[in-house]
Amino acid sequence: MGKRANIALALGVAGLMAGCSGVPTSGPVVAGNPVRAQEQPAFAAYNPGGPPPGADPAVIVNGFVDAMSAYLPGYEVAKEFLTPDAASSWDPSVGVTVHRGVRPTIEVMDNGQLRMTMTVSGEVGVDGSYTVQDAGTTRELDLPVRRVDGEWRISGPPDGIIISEANFEREFESHNVCYFDPSFEVLVRDPVYLPKHGQVATLLTQTLLEGPSEWLSPAVRSAFPQTVALSVPSVPIESGIATVDLTEAAHETVEMERQHMAAQLACTLAGLSEITKVVMNADGVPLLGQDEAVDPTVDNELYEPDQASIGGALHAVLDGNVVWRPDGVDRFEPVAGPLGVAGDVTEVAVKAGGERAVAVGADGTELYAAEFDQDAPRTTVFNGTGLTSPAWDRHDVIWAVNQAGAGGEVIAARPDGSPVAVRGPELDLHDVSSVAISTDGTRMALIVDGMAYLAVVVRDGDDPAHLSLEEPRRIGPEGTALDVAWASAERLVLLVEPDDQEREVYALDVFGEVRSARGSIPGAVSVAAGPMQRIVAATDEGTLMENDSPTSWAEIGNGQAPVYP
């Protein structure tokens, strides 16, 4: 499905009804007074005041910003700081700008306008997706003011909401909306920000039906037809059972589509502790059986992208050979087959399942694959110059960086050596040094010109020999990025060298926000992570270090280029 529509258009009318509650991912969209709605928990909201009489323009602008710091239906208090024309045309639903500090700086200009200056840390789009801004990103907004009945009011406000980091954290939280990869084999989580105190189940379901975020849309699919919507403006929850009643168009789907629809719903609503089951109807008729009590909650392990990698053993390179640490063993042993005795390996990537790997050898000029079997052959996948950073995705595509010409470029091939063309125009003329593919196969983390990025992997269904890396987004903290790995389909691990500081490992979410600092490691050069696995780093002296507590590291052996399947 295409770009997710503005939720404001879908719910804005209902939001004017009495008793409404909730905020959209991107502005003041209200979920409305729903039929059979679940009871909302009590919440002591912050109630900003309106403009004081006789206030000067700076006080009015600061008051306007303050009135946007917490949700109120329709943002009526914020509109009191605007002229009547501005209040009628101001659209707070076009996005959220998150700034650092308590409030922006306000400066009175010579022309009578006021200039608002702020350091922006992130933005939420109309589709709910969050984009991290580079440190030090500033924005200036000129706000014209004029008198209305003797009182100063803003006549040209910027559309969208402006809110501080602290208030954003208080008001919003991230939720996953679930779609499928193009082959409908695994679920892909598309994070969005929703209000903490709204009718989250309703907004999540509405967001799911509207389709994926604009950024992720080219890489995912939805089983829900575009013509399907909620038949009532709510998802009621009674005794832990969420009832999703869809419009009549849902009857036109076939059994497999309905199973995929149920899987998406179950995955999307799984994060809400008050929901234990999900019932999916079309105009009141169960879609997955005749019994109204049918539970369409699907065992999502069937579609869990991390499942194949859970419990995978740690591998590394030692003296040019691939070694591994078997489960329950505290030492490294050579793998079976040609990679365990190769003598020329510098880096390795292990396929999920742990039975096969691809290695960089021959001084970085050859990429070759082999099974972990004593009699297995060694197959050349790619010949290049300065090959590094191999990766093996769930679609049986092998990725690497080829240091050709002025900088590194991303290359891909099949295990038998058949080439796969990689299109990435935004990466042209840049130096790529490292790549890591997500377990769901839809996102790639890259180190480009010493900075970390996240790009969407777009697969051409008509031509599997062509792939695109699109819309790279800057992620992670400031400093020189050295290596990146996926801890799960939703978490990354990034090795960074801050200015004049020890190298540090950070855990990030897929927005690129730092979730935790994992501690410093002097001389760290690479990092490995995997689902339900401890983070491992290698130093320039060939020592492997394991993150055995939130910020401490313990030596576990010798080696380089650690990796999990």
Secondary structure, DSSP 8 states (H G I E B T S, - for coil): --S---HHHHHTTGGGSTT-----SSS-----S-TT----------------TT--HHHHHHHHHHHTSS--GGGHHHHTTB-HHHHHH--GGG-EEEESSSS-EEEE-TTS-EEEEEEEEEEE-TTS-EEE--TT-EEEEEE-EEEETTEEEESS--SSEEEEHHHHHHHEEEEEEEEE-TTSSSEEEEEEEEETTS-HHHHHHHHHHH---TTTGGG-B-SS-TT--BSSS---EETTEEEEEE-GGGGGS-HHHHHHHHHHHHHHHTT-TT-SEEEEEETTEESS-S-TT------GGGG-TTGGGTT--EEEEETTEEEEE-TT-SS-EE-SSGGGG-S---EEEE-TTSSEEEEEETTTTEEEEEESSTT---EEEEE-SSEEEEEE-TTS-EEEEEEETTEEEEEEE-TTS-EEEEE-GGGTTS-EEEEEE-TTSSEEEEEETTEEEEEEEEE-TT-TTEEEEEEEEEES-SSEEEEEEESSSSEEEEEEE-TTS--EEEEEETT--EEEEEEE-TTEEEEE--TT---EEEETTSEEEEEEETTEEEEEEE-EEEE--
